[in-house]
Amino acid sequence: MDSAARPQLAPHRYFTREEWAQLRADTPLTLGQSDLERLRSLNDPISMDDVISIYLPMSRLLNLYVAATQGLYNATRTFLGTSDGKTPFIIGIGGSVAVGKSTTARVLRALLSRWPNTPKVELITTDGFLFPNAVLQREGLMERKGFPESYDLPALLSFLSEVKAGAPVVTAPVYSHLVYDIVPGERVAIDAPDILIVEGLNVLQAPRLPRDGKAVPFVSDFFDFSIYIDADEADIHRWYVARFKRLRDTAFRDPTSYFKRYAEIGEEEALSIAERLWARINLANLRDNILPTRPRADLILRKGADHLVEQVALRRL
């Protein structure tokens, strides 16, 4: 094959930060600095320039995708002669721990909900579908928390199926990062959104296909659009340790925190623990389960060492 033709076979088209920023067109800026401070996660230094250069073009693109997809849904209903309720547009956001998924999800939700037609936008994380600690301990999976096997996949698939089918109210379990566990008896209600954002580590993962050809649903089967937050492994490692240090001075000091013991030991010992947690759990999960899903995303946001998105890859149609 002629090497000059190979780039044309790439499934994504790549844009520099500057090239992507130009695609904003006339999309209005609807967030202020105070909004951004409220939406950003710990140790994720997003700026208004990020919103203008990266998120506004993304908002414009999604506006076009949502309109086109709703048109397709309506055409299918006409073909089938059905009068089903609205079908929510579902966006999946994946990537490693500490890479900035939560900030991306919250900023995107704020922007999408402020479109002129004011759609109803909901956000849920797959943390709520982790098995409770008691189950993980019984199954010997506490050190595999966040790995695919630590999630109640049937419950997550059932939730997404109901949402996609237009069910009026669908509930999901609630996870507390403070106590590091599912909150017993607490549920969050998703009430017929126009757009649902689903954020999680492994949302783009596809299981091994069965040889007998039986249907095996994937979480991503329910997505209309997917985003992967990408960065060099060394940068994610550094961000993870920096966040751990920040948490030692904040959330870990809460008397009810599962990680309170890390705030009570010396800094050197605590950082040694952070390094072990990174290498044994988070790095292994990134390499084995999360990073391999990157090519499946419709949009890849590639961050540099300073957390700024340097490159955007958009899947070709």
Phi and psi in degrees as a GROMACS rama.xvg file:
@    title "Ramachandran Plot"
@    xaxis  label "Phi"
@    yaxis  label "Psi"
@TYPE xy
-63.2192  124.669  ASP-2
-61.4663  -28.2636  SER-3
-67.059  -22.4619  ALA-4
-87.8115  -16.3536  ALA-5
-61.666  -42.061  ARG-6
-56.8509  -27.0947  PRO-7
-67.7478  -19.5581  GLN-8
-85.5308  -10.2447  LEU-9
-61.2531  134.114  ALA-10
-71.269  -16.5127  PRO-11
-117.299  151.152  HIS-12
-102.792  134.876  ARG-13
-105.659  141.486  TYR-14
-130.511  139.53  PHE-15
-72.7202  169.121  THR-16
-57.6615  -43.0536  ARG-17
-67.4207  -41.4098  GLU-18
-64.0587  -41.8011  GLU-19
-66.5364  -40.1048  TRP-20
-58.6859  -33.6372  ALA-21
-66.6418  -18.7265  GLN-22
-82.1014  1.95926  LEU-23
-61.9751  -35.0727  ARG-24
57.6053  -126.638  ALA-25
-105.234  22.6348  ASP-26
-60.9807  122.34  THR-27
-73.5601  148.487  PRO-28
-84.4753  114.305  LEU-29
-112.156  4.73301  THR-30
-113.084  142.979  LEU-31
-106.612  175.114  GLY-32
-61.9609  -38.6109  GLN-33
-64.6333  -36.7736  SER-34
-61.9718  -43.219  ASP-35
-65.2694  -40.3271  LEU-36
-61.7398  -36.1775  GLU-37
-73.1529  -30.4796  ARG-38
-90.0503  -26.1218  LEU-39
-76.1228  148.683  ARG-40
-84.2631  167.306  SER-41
-59.2703  131.051  LEU-42
65.6176  25.4123  ASN-43
-121.455  89.8722  ASP-44
-76.7133  66.5216  PRO-45
-75.115  145.724  ILE-46
-124.245  170.731  SER-47
-64.0525  -30.0169  MET-48
-64.5475  -34.7655  ASP-49
-62.8709  -43.3294  ASP-50
-60.9254  -46.3071  VAL-51
-69.8571  -43.9727  ILE-52
-82.3716  -32.0058  SER-53
-111.939  -50.4997  ILE-54
-79.667  -33.2399  TYR-55
-67.9726  -44.0196  LEU-56
-60.2339  -37.9632  PRO-57
-64.0738  -40.167  MET-58
-63.0905  -41.2914  SER-59
-63.1147  -44.6394  ARG-60
-60.0886  -45.5534  LEU-61
-67.0403  -33.5975  LEU-62
-58.2637  -44.1396  ASN-63
-67.16  -41.0169  LEU-64
-65.7834  -43.1323  TYR-65
-61.8392  -45.7256  VAL-66
-61.0074  -43.7237  ALA-67
-67.1946  -40.2836  ALA-68
-68.4909  -40.0021  THR-69
-62.9717  -35.9117  GLN-70
-63.4545  -38.8722  GLY-71
-66.1554  -42.6517  LEU-72
-58.8488  -45.0552  TYR-73
-64.6124  -38.87  ASN-74
-64.0692  -39.3097  ALA-75
-66.8031  -40.2892  THR-76
-62.714  -40.8319  ARG-77
-61.6716  -44.1354  THR-78
-61.0117  -43.0174  PHE-79
-81.8469  -13.1177  LEU-80
69.7423  32.7761  GLY-81
-108.209  164.606  THR-82
-129.727  44.2203  SER-83
-60.5825  159.977  ASP-84
-69.8074  -176.611  GLY-85
-65.9731  147.582  LYS-86
-105.262  116.01  THR-87
-63.2518  146  PRO-88
-86.4503  122.409  PHE-89
-110.916  128.677  ILE-90
-112.198  126.922  ILE-91
-102.852  137.372  GLY-92
-125.913  118.259  ILE-93
-123.577  172.289  GLY-94
145.918  173.641  GLY-95
-67.5398  164.019  SER-96
-59.986  145.282  VAL-97
69.8733  10.6061  ALA-98
-93.2938  -11.3772  VAL-99
106.586  22.0699  GLY-100
-61.5673  -43.8493  LYS-101
-64.8844  -41.1986  SER-102
-63.3402  -46.4584  THR-103
-57.2686  -45.2415  THR-104
-63.3057  -43.1626  ALA-105
-71.1471  -41.4504  ARG-106
-65.4501  -42.0263  VAL-107
-63.5432  -41.3958  LEU-108
-60.8726  -43.9378  ARG-109
-62.4303  -42.6488  ALA-110
-67.632  -44.9616  LEU-111
-65.1493  -36.2029  LEU-112
-73.1355  -10.4666  SER-113
-105.598  15.451  ARG-114
-61.6849  157.029  TRP-115
-54.6599  -34.0841  PRO-116
-85.7452  6.35549  ASN-117
40.0698  65.8992  THR-118
-68.0641  158.007  PRO-119
-87.6439  115.748  LYS-120
-116.731  124.893  VAL-121
-113.258  157.027  GLU-122
-133.605  133.801  LEU-123
-139.81  146.372  ILE-124
-107.92  151.537  THR-125
-75.7891  -4.18191  THR-126
-55.1234  -34.543  ASP-127
-65.1775  -15.0206  GLY-128
-103.43  10.2541  PHE-129
-65.7416  145.862  LEU-130
-65.1431  146.764  PHE-131
-57.9517  154.087  PRO-132
-54.8681  -36.1211  ASN-133
-60.2746  -39.3107  ALA-134
-70.9591  -44.1618  VAL-135
-61.7897  -39.9462  LEU-136
-65.8296  -42.4068  GLN-137
-63.3284  -34.9571  ARG-138
-93.1927  3.45874  GLU-139
68.17  35.0111  GLY-140
-115.066  9.69125  LEU-141
-59.8622  -36.2045  MET-142
-84.9127  5.42674  GLU-143
-114.208  16.884  ARG-144
-64.2863  126.336  LYS-145
99.5941  -16.1993  GLY-146
-77.2237  157.229  PHE-147
-51.9585  -38.6118  PRO-148
-71.7248  -8.61215  GLU-149
-88.9466  -0.554883  SER-150
-103.186  147.377  TYR-151
-82.764  81.7956  ASP-152
-60.6054  -43.1988  LEU-153
-57.8396  -37.5709  PRO-154
-67.9291  -40.7392  ALA-155
-65.2565  -43.5528  LEU-156
-65.2076  -38.8685  LEU-157
-63.9633  -42.354  SER-158
-59.4832  -50.2511  PHE-159
-64.9412  -36.9076  LEU-160
-62.5786  -43.3254  SER-161
-66.0518  -42.1492  GLU-162
-62.2469  -46.1122  VAL-163
-65.188  -29.5677  LYS-164
-78.0178  -3.87625  ALA-165
84.4972  21.697  GLY-166
-58.358  139.951  ALA-167
-61.3371  -45.2795  PRO-168
-138.968  125.944  VAL-169
-125.832  134.123  VAL-170
-109.531  156.389  THR-171
-138.359  153.11  ALA-172
-64.2497  160.493  PRO-173
-112.565  133.364  VAL-174
-109.462  138.7  TYR-175
-110.623  119.773  SER-176
-72.4571  -20.9925  HIS-177
-68.7545  -49.5831  LEU-178
-94.1622  -3.77689  VAL-179
62.0522  40.8812  TYR-180
-162.266  165.903  ASP-181
-67.7514  139.086  ILE-182
-85.3838  114.091  VAL-183
-58.6592  130.437  PRO-184
78.0864  -4.65343  GLY-185
-98.7075  135.019  GLU-186
-132.253  152.781  ARG-187
-110.748  137.399  VAL-188
-101.007  130.075  ALA-189
-106.974  112.175  ILE-190
-107.879  89.5358  ASP-191
42.4913  63.0647  ALA-192
-75.6883  158.679  PRO-193
-77.2629  -36.5666  ASP-194
-134.916  134.68  ILE-195
-122.276  127.768  LEU-196
-101.578  126.64  ILE-197
-115.251  115.805  VAL-198
-114.173  134.032  GLU-199
-177.783  165.437  GLY-200
-63.0403  -47.6469  LEU-201
-114.515  27.5685  ASN-202
-67.1445  -18.4655  VAL-203
-98.6431  4.29301  LEU-204
-73.2312  140.45  GLN-205
-114.656  127.899  ALA-206
-72.1169  167.188  PRO-207
-64.2518  131.24  ARG-208
-74.2258  138.664  LEU-209
-72.7804  146.57  PRO-210
-71.3863  -21.3994  ARG-211
-85.4814  0.00166168  ASP-212
77.9529  9.9681  GLY-213
-69.2266  151.499  LYS-214
-68.7923  127.898  ALA-215
-125.399  104.296  VAL-216
-71.1414  143.062  PRO-217
-107.497  155.869  PHE-218
-59.3017  -42.0402  VAL-219
-70.287  -11.8228  SER-220
-59.5638  -25.5005  ASP-221
-91.8722  -3.21174  PHE-222
-85.751  140.513  PHE-223
-94.5078  -20.151  ASP-224
-157.059  142.489  PHE-225
-133.572  146.235  SER-226
-128.879  136.377  ILE-227
-120.168  128.302  TYR-228
-94.2893  120.025  ILE-229
-119.526  152.499  ASP-230
-167.321  163.652  ALA-231
-62.5369  145.139  ASP-232
-56.1132  -41.7862  GLU-233
-64.4218  -36.6606  ALA-234
-69.1977  -42.5672  ASP-235
-62.3994  -40.7921  ILE-236
-57.4154  -48.1115  HIS-237
-63.9857  -41.4948  ARG-238
-65.0397  -37.8913  TRP-239
-63.1028  -47.006  TYR-240
-65.7066  -41.2345  VAL-241
-62.5925  -40.1146  ALA-242
-66.1772  -39.0485  ARG-243
-59.2372  -43.164  PHE-244
-63.9561  -40.6862  LYS-245
-64.5129  -40.6247  ARG-246
-66.2063  -30.2981  LEU-247
-61.5812  -30.5848  ARG-248
-93.0252  -4.37575  ASP-249
-128.143  -96.9965  THR-250
-61.3177  -35.4449  ALA-251
-65.185  -17.9869  PHE-252
-83.3486  -9.37503  ARG-253
-65.2482  130.113  ASP-254
-58.208  -23.915  PRO-255
-92.5064  -0.387963  THR-256
-69.706  135.953  SER-257
-60.6159  -29.4592  TYR-258
-101.085  19.4226  PHE-259
-55.6859  -32.3327  LYS-260
-62.5448  -26.4205  ARG-261
-73.9693  -20.9515  TYR-262
-84.358  -14.9472  ALA-263
-97.4479  -12.8167  GLU-264
-96.5057  172.025  ILE-265
-67.0629  156.847  GLY-266
-62.8501  -41.0795  GLU-267
-62.5349  -42.6745  GLU-268
-67.0865  -40.182  GLU-269
-63.2707  -42.7179  ALA-270
-68.5739  -31.5404  LEU-271
-64.4552  -38.8308  SER-272
-66.0461  -42.2821  ILE-273
-59.6126  -41.806  ALA-274
-63.867  -40.277  GLU-275
-67.8041  -40.6996  ARG-276
-62.9957  -39.8594  LEU-277
-63.1453  -51.7045  TRP-278
-68.239  -42.0476  ALA-279
-80.629  -32.1674  ARG-280
-114.751  -62.6948  ILE-281
-70.6832  -39.8996  ASN-282
-68.159  -41.2678  LEU-283
-62.3343  -41.7946  ALA-284
-65.8403  -40.4066  ASN-285
-60.7726  -50.3311  LEU-286
-69.2236  -41.2936  ARG-287
-84.6828  -32.9214  ASP-288
-123.854  -37.584  ASN-289
-87.5732  -55.094  ILE-290
-57.1005  -38.8227  LEU-291
-61.2515  -15.4377  PRO-292
-87.4795  -8.70587  THR-293
-53.5399  -45.1626  ARG-294
-65.157  -14.4583  PRO-295
-81.5137  -12.2938  ARG-296
-74.1943  148.898  ALA-297
-75.9653  -32.2695  ASP-298
-135.949  130.887  LEU-299
-118.085  122.172  ILE-300
-100.641  113.774  LEU-301
-99.7904  115.83  ARG-302
-93.5114  149.001  LYS-303
-93.4512  -175.568  GLY-304
-61.5187  -24.3481  ALA-305
-93.8977  12.4643  ASP-306
77.43  -3.18488  HIS-307
-78.3191  138.53  LEU-308
-71.6626  119.564  VAL-309
-99.6181  -25.1455  GLU-310
-146.999  144.488  GLN-311
-124.379  133.464  VAL-312
-117.645  125.492  ALA-313
-115.99  127.474  LEU-314
-62.0232  135.386  ARG-315
-71.5932  146.331  ARG-316
